[in-house]
C-alpha cells in the first residue's frame, strides 16, 4: 500500500504542475489576443480580454498595467487608469513598470482633480482637504452601517455569498457570472461593507448583485 502511495504522489504533483502551466498559458494567450486588439484600435475588446485574465494575483499585474495604458492614453479616463495603476503597484511594487506607473498615477490624479473642479486647477491645499473629507465621509458611512451590528440592506433580487478560504472577488465573479471582470460589480455592491478594499476574508458575507 505504501509503495502504491509513493508511486501515485509524483503523478499527482505532475498533474498539479501541469494545471498551473495550462492556466499560465491561457493567461498569456488572452493577454496576447488583447494586445492584438489594442494594436488594431479595438480598445473595448482589448479591455474585455485583459479584464478576463484578472484573478487578483501577482501574475496578472501586467494586465492591470496594460489596462491603465489604454485608459490613460487612448480613452482619456483618469479614474479607471488610477484604479489599474493602483492595482499594478499593489501586486508588483518593484515590477518593471513601477517607476512609469508612479509617474502616470500622479499625472492622472491631477487630471481627475481638474475634471472634478470643472476645469479649474485645484490647489494642493484644496485637494488635501477634499481627500480628507472623502475619507471622513466613508468612515462615517461604515460606522453607520455597523451600528447595533445591523447588516447592510440587501437589494431585491440579490444573493448572499459566504466567502470560503482562498476565494477572491474574481473567483466569486467567475462562479456566479462566468466572467472574472464582473468582480467590480461585486466590489461596488459591497463597497461600504468592505471599506472600499478589494481584499476579502473567509466567513464574510457578500451581496451578489
TILOVO-101718 format. One record per atom (N, C-alpha, C): residue in one letter; x, y, z. Coordinates in steps of 0.05 Angstrom, whole numbers, padded with zeros to 5 digits, always signed. Layout:
<pts>
AXYZ/...
</pts>
This chain:
<pts>
X+00017-00024+00000/X+00000+00000+00000/X+00017+00025+00000/X+00039+00025+00017/X+00057+00048+00018/X+00070+00052-00009/X+00078+00030-00022/X+00092+00032-00048/X+00073+00044-00069/X+00047+00037-00067/X+00028+00049-00086/X+00025+00079-00082/X+00024+00087-00056/X+00022+00115-00049/X+00046+00131-00059/X+00070+00119-00056/X+00095+00132-00065/X+00095+00135-00095/X+00083+00116-00109/X+00082+00116-00138/X+00063+00138-00148/X+00040+00141-00134/X+00020+00160-00143/X+00027+00188-00136/X+00043+00193-00115/X+00050+00220-00107/X+00063+00237-00129/X+00083+00226-00143/X+00095+00242-00165/X+00076+00248-00187/X+00057+00229-00192/X+00037+00234-00213/X+00019+00257-00205/X+00011+00258-00180/X-00006+00279-00170/X+00008+00306-00172/X+00033+00307-00164/X+00048+00332-00166/X+00051+00341-00195/X+00056+00322-00213/X+00059+00328-00241/X+00033+00340-00252/X+00010+00329-00243/X-00016+00338-00253/X-00021+00367-00243/X-00014+00372-00218/X-00018+00399-00207/X+00000+00419-00222/X+00025+00412-00227/X+00042+00430-00242/X+00032+00435-00270/X+00021+00413-00282/X+00011+00415-00309/X-00013+00434-00310/X-00030+00434-00289/X-00053+00452-00288/X-00043+00481-00286/X-00023+00486-00270/X-00012+00513-00267/X-00001+00523-00294/X+00013+00505-00308/X+00025+00513-00333/X+00003+00519-00353/X-00019+00503-00353/X-00041+00507-00371/X-00054+00534-00365/X-00058+00540-00339/X-00070+00565-00331/X-00053+00589-00341/X-00026+00587-00336/X-00008+00608-00345/X-00009+00612-00375/X-00011+00589-00390/X-00011+00590-00419/X-00037+00604-00428/X-00060+00597-00416/X-00085+00610-00423/X-00084+00640-00418/X-00072+00648-00395/X-00070+00676-00388/X-00052+00691-00409/X-00030+00678-00417/X-00013+00691-00437/X-00027+00693-00463/X-00042+00673-00471/X-00057+00674-00496/X-00078+00696-00496/X-00091+00699-00473/X-00111+00720-00471/X-00098+00748-00473/X-00076+00751-00459/X-00062+00777-00459/X-00051+00783-00488/X-00042+00762-00501/X-00032+00766-00529/X-00055+00774-00547/X-00078+00762-00544/X-00102+00769-00560/X-00110+00798-00554/X-00108+00806-00529/X-00115+00833-00521/X-00096+00853-00533/X-00070+00846-00534/X-00050+00863-00546/X-00057+00868-00576/X-00065+00847-00590/X-00072+00850-00618/X-00096+00868-00622/X-00116+00865-00605/X-00140+00882-00607/X-00133+00911-00602/X-00116+00916-00582/X-00108+00943-00576/X-00092+00955-00600/X-00074+00940-00612/X-00059+00949-00634/X-00076+00955-00658/X-00099+00941-00661/X-00117+00945-00683/X-00137+00967-00678/X-00136+00979-00654/X-00153+01001-00647/X-00180+00993-00635/X-00184+00967-00630/X-00208+00958-00618/X-00204+00957-00587/X-00205+00981-00575/X-00197+00984-00547/X-00217+00970-00528/X-00243+00971-00534/X-00262+00959-00517/X-00259+00928-00516/X-00253+00917-00539/X-00248+00888-00540/X-00223+00881-00525/X-00202+00898-00527/X-00177+00893-00513/X-00182+00894-00483/X-00198+00914-00474/X-00204+00916-00445/X-00219+00892-00435/X-00238+00882-00450/X-00253+00858-00442/X-00234+00834-00439/X-00215+00831-00457/X-00197+00809-00456/X-00177+00811-00433/X-00166+00835-00429/X-00148+00839-00406/X-00163+00834-00380/X-00187+00844-00378/X-00202+00841-00353/X-00209+00812-00347/X-00213+00796-00369/X-00220+00768-00365/X-00197+00752-00354/X-00172+00763-00356/X-00149+00749-00346/X-00143+00756-00317/X-00157+00776-00306/X-00151+00785-00278/X-00161+00765-00258/X-00144+00758-00239/X-00153+00740-00218/X-00143+00749-00190/X-00133+00773-00188/X-00125+00784-00162/X-00097+00775-00153/X-00083+00760-00170/X-00056+00751-00162/X-00035+00767-00177/X-00010+00764-00168/X+00012+00780-00179/X+00017+00772-00209/X+00007+00749-00217/X+00011+00740-00245/X-00003+00759-00264/X-00024+00773-00255/X-00039+00790-00273/X-00033+00819-00270/X-00011+00826-00256/X-00003+00854-00253/X+00001+00867-00281/X+00013+00852-00299/X+00018+00863-00326/X-00008+00871-00340/X-00029+00855-00336/X-00055+00862-00348/X-00066+00888-00337/X-00062+00893-00311/X-00071+00918-00298/X-00055+00941-00311/X-00029+00938-00316/X-00013+00959-00327/X-00023+00965-00356/X-00028+00944-00372/X-00037+00948-00399/X-00065+00962-00399/X-00082+00955-00380/X-00108+00968-00379/X-00104+00998-00371/X-00086+01003-00353/X-00080+01031-00346/X-00071+01048-00370/X-00054+01036-00386/X-00044+01050-00411/X-00068+01056-00429/X-00086+01037-00433/X-00109+01042-00450/X-00126+01064-00440/X-00133+01063-00414/X-00150+01084-00402/X-00136+01111-00402/X-00110+01111-00398/X-00095+01136-00397/X-00091+01148-00425/X-00080+01133-00443/X-00072+01144-00469/X-00094+01144-00490/X-00110+01123-00491/X-00130+01120-00512/X-00158+01130-00505/X-00166+01124-00480/X-00194+01131-00473/X-00196+01156-00456/X-00173+01167-00447/X-00172+01191-00431/X-00191+01189-00407/X-00188+01167-00393/X-00205+01162-00370/X-00187+01160-00345/X-00182+01182-00331/X-00163+01181-00309/X-00172+01164-00285/X-00198+01163-00281/X-00209+01148-00258/X-00202+01119-00260/X-00208+01107-00283/X-00202+01078-00287/X-00172+01073-00290/X-00158+01093-00301/X-00128+01090-00303/X-00116+01089-00275/X-00126+01106-00257/X-00116+01106-00229/X-00121+01080-00216/X-00145+01069-00220/X-00152+01043-00207/X-00132+01021-00216/X-00127+01019-00241/X-00109+00997-00251/X-00080+01003-00244/X-00072+01028-00243/X-00045+01034-00234/X-00041+01027-00205/X-00061+01033-00188/X-00060+01025-00160/X-00058+00995-00157/X-00073+00980-00173/X-00073+00951-00171/X-00046+00940-00181/X-00035+00952-00202/X-00008+00943-00211/X+00013+00947-00190/X+00013+00970-00178/X+00034+00976-00158/X+00030+00960-00132/X+00005+00953-00126/X+00000+00935-00103/X+00009+00907-00108/X+00006+00897-00133/X+00014+00870-00140/X+00043+00867-00147/X+00054+00889-00158/X+00082+00888-00167/X+00096+00914-00160/X+00100+00919-00134/X+00112+00945-00125/X+00140+00949-00136/X+00154+00928-00142/X+00181+00930-00153/X+00182+00920-00182/X+00159+00920-00195/X+00157+00909-00222/X+00171+00926-00243/X+00173+00917-00267/X+00188+00931-00288/X+00176+00957-00296/X+00150+00961-00290/X+00137+00987-00298/X+00132+01004-00273/X+00143+00998-00250/X+00136+01012-00226/X+00141+01042-00227/X+00165+01049-00238/X+00171+01078-00240/X+00152+01092-00258/X+00147+01081-00282/X+00128+01094-00300/X+00100+01095-00289/X+00092+01073-00275/X+00065+01072-00263/X+00062+01094-00242/X+00082+01099-00226/X+00080+01120-00206/X+00078+01148-00219/X+00093+01152-00240/X+00091+01178-00254/X+00063+01181-00267/X+00053+01160-00279/X+00027+01161-00292/X+00005+01166-00271/X+00009+01153-00248/X-00011+01156-00226/X-00013+01185-00217/X+00009+01199-00214/X+00009+01227-00206/X-00005+01244-00227/X+00002+01238-00252/X-00010+01254-00274/X-00040+01250-00276/X-00049+01226-00273/X-00078+01220-00275/X-00093+01231-00251/X-00080+01232-00227/X-00093+01244-00204/X-00097+01274-00209/X-00078+01287-00221/X-00081+01315-00228/X-00103+01319-00248/X-00105+01302-00268/X-00126+01304-00288/X-00154+01300-00275/X-00155+01281-00257/X-00181+01275-00244/X-00190+01299-00227/X-00171+01310-00212/X-00177+01333-00195/X-00186+01357-00212/X-00173+01361-00235/X-00180+01383-00252/X-00208+01379-00264/X-00215+01354-00272/X-00241+01348-00283/X-00263+01352-00261/X-00257+01345-00237/X-00277+01347-00215/X-00281+01376-00207/X-00262+01394-00214/X-00264+01422-00207/X-00273+01439-00231/X-00287+01426-00250/X-00298+01440-00274/X-00276+01453-00291/X-00252+01440-00292/X-00231+01450-00309/X-00214+01471-00295/X-00221+01480-00271/X-00205+01499-00257/X-00184+01485-00241/X-00158+01491-00245/X-00137+01477-00229/X-00142+01480-00200/X-00139+01458-00185/X-00144+01458-00156/X-00118+01460-00141/X-00117+01477-00120/X-00093+01479-00104/X-00088+01454-00089/X-00063+01450-00081/X-00056+01426-00066/X-00071+01425-00039/X-00074+01449-00027/X-00088+01450-00001/X-00117+01441-00004/X-00130+01450-00026/X-00158+01443-00031/X-00160+01413-00037/X-00141+01403-00052/X-00141+01374-00058/X-00138+01357-00033/X-00121+01365-00015/X-00117+01351+00011/X-00143+01352+00027/X-00155+01376+00027/X-00180+01380+00043/X-00202+01361+00033/X-00205+01360+00006/X-00226+01343-00005/X-00220+01313-00001/X-00194+01306-00002/X-00186+01278+00003/X-00193+01270+00032/X-00186+01288+00051/X-00192+01282+00079/X-00222+01281+00084/X-00237+01299+00071/X-00266+01299+00074/X-00278+01274+00063/X-00268+01264+00040/X-00278+01240+00029/X-00273+01216+00047/X-00249+01215+00058/X-00242+01193+00077/X-00259+01194+00102/X-00265+01218+00112/X-00282+01221+00135/X-00310+01212+00130/X-00321+01219+00106/X-00348+01211+00099/X-00350+01181+00096/X-00330+01169+00084/X-00330+01140+00081/X-00330+01126+00108/X-00314+01137+00126/X-00312+01125+00153/X-00339+01127+00168/X-00352+01150+00165/X-00378+01154+00177/X-00399+01135+00166/X-00398+01131+00140/X-00417+01112+00128/X-00413+01083+00138/X-00387+01076+00140/X-00381+01049+00150/X-00390+01045+00179/X-00386+01066+00195/X-00395+01065+00223/X-00425+01063+00226/X-00439+01079+00209/X-00468+01078+00209/X-00479+01051+00201/X-00466+01038+00182/X-00474+01011+00173/X-00470+00991+00195/X-00449+00996+00211/X-00442+00976+00232/X-00456+00981+00259/X-00472+01001+00261/X-00486+01007+00287/X-00505+00984+00294/X-00503+00976+00320/X-00520+00955+00331/X-00517+00928+00316/X-00495+00926+00301/X-00490+00900+00288/X-00509+00895+00265/X-00523+00915+00256/X-00542+00911+00235/X-00528+00908+00208/X-00535+00887+00192/X-00523+00883+00166/X-00533+00903+00146/X-00518+00908+00125/X-00527+00927+00104/X-00552+00917+00091/X-00570+00935+00082/X-00594+00926+00069/X-00588+00911+00044/X-00604+00890+00039/X-00600+00873+00016/X-00619+00881-00006/X-00609+00891-00029/X-00627+00899-00051/X-00643+00875-00061/X-00667+00880-00072/X-00684+00858-00082/X-00670+00844-00105/X-00673+00818-00107/X-00662+00802-00129/X-00633+00795-00126/X-00621+00802-00104/X-00593+00795-00100/X-00590+00770-00084/X-00565+00759-00083/X-00559+00735-00068/X-00538+00741-00048/X-00535+00724-00028/X-00514+00726-00008/X-00494+00704-00011/X-00469+00711-00012/X-00448+00691-00015/X-00430+00691+00010/X-00426+00668+00022/X-00408+00665+00045/X-00380+00658+00035/X-00361+00676+00039/X-00334+00673+00029/X-00320+00649+00041/X-00309+00632+00023/X-00294+00609+00032/X-00264+00614+00030/X-00248+00599+00045/X-00219+00603+00045/X-00207+00602+00017/X-00190+00620+00010/X-00177+00621-00016/X-00192+00635-00038/X-00216+00644-00032/X-00232+00657-00053/X-00224+00686-00056/X-00227+00696-00081/X-00223+00725-00087/X-00248+00735-00100/X-00250+00762-00102/X-00273+00773-00116/X-00274+00763-00145/X-00251+00760-00157/X-00251+00750-00185/X-00261+00721-00187/X-00253+00704-00168/X-00262+00676-00169/X-00292+00674-00163/X-00302+00692-00146/X-00330+00692-00140/X-00346+00701-00164/X-00336+00721-00178/X-00349+00731-00202/X-00349+00709-00224/X-00328+00694-00225/X-00327+00671-00244/X-00348+00651-00237/X-00352+00646-00212/X-00371+00626-00202/X-00400+00634-00210/X-00407+00659-00206/X-00434+00668-00210/X-00440+00678-00238/X-00420+00691-00250/X-00425+00703-00276/X-00409+00691-00299/X-00391+00672-00293/X-00373+00661-00314/X-00355+00683-00326/X-00350+00704-00311/X-00334+00727-00321/X-00320+00740-00297/X-00293+00737-00296/X-00278+00749-00274/X-00280+00779-00273/X-00284+00792-00296/X-00285+00821-00297/X-00309+00832-00281/X-00329+00815-00276/X-00353+00824-00261/X-00346+00827-00231/X-00321+00822-00223/X-00313+00826-00195/X-00318+00855-00187/X-00316+00874-00206/X-00321+00902-00200/X-00349+00907-00191/X-00369+00892-00203/X-00397+00894-00195/X-00401+00885-00166/X-00387+00863-00159/X-00389+00853-00131/X-00376+00873-00112/X-00353+00885-00120/X-00340+00904-00104/X-00358+00929-00099/X-00371+00938-00120/X-00388+00961-00118/X-00412+00956-00100/X-00423+00932-00101/X-00446+00924-00085/X-00439+00922-00056/X-00413+00917-00050/X-00404+00913-00022/X-00384+00934-00013/X-00384+00957-00027/X-00364+00977-00022/X-00363+00986+00007/X-00386+00991+00019/X-00386+01000+00047/X-00378+00978+00066/X-00388+00954+00061/X-00382+00931+00079/X-00352+00925+00079/X-00339+00928+00055/X-00311+00922+00053/X-00293+00946+00058/X-00305+00968+00064/X-00290+00992+00069/X-00275+01002+00045/X-00285+00995+00021/X-00271+01004-00003/X-00248+00987-00011/X-00242+00965+00004/X-00219+00948-00001/X-00227+00925-00019/X-00207+00914-00034/X-00213+00892-00052/X-00206+00865-00039/X-00194+00866-00016/X-00187+00840-00002/X-00211+00830+00014/X-00215+00804+00013/X-00237+00792+00028/X-00226+00769+00045/X-00242+00762+00066/X-00233+00741+00084/X-00255+00719+00086/X-00246+00695+00092/X-00265+00673+00096/X-00284+00680+00118/X-00310+00674+00113/X-00330+00679+00133/X-00346+00704+00128/X-00336+00722+00111/X-00350+00746+00104/X-00375+00740+00087/X-00395+00756+00089/X-00419+00753+00072/X-00419+00775+00052/X-00422+00768+00027/X-00422+00787+00005/X-00448+00787-00010/X-00457+00811-00018/X-00481+00813-00034/X-00473+00808-00063/X-00487+00790-00077/X-00482+00784-00105/X-00504+00797-00121/X-00498+00819-00135/X-00519+00833-00150/X-00529+00818-00175/
</pts>
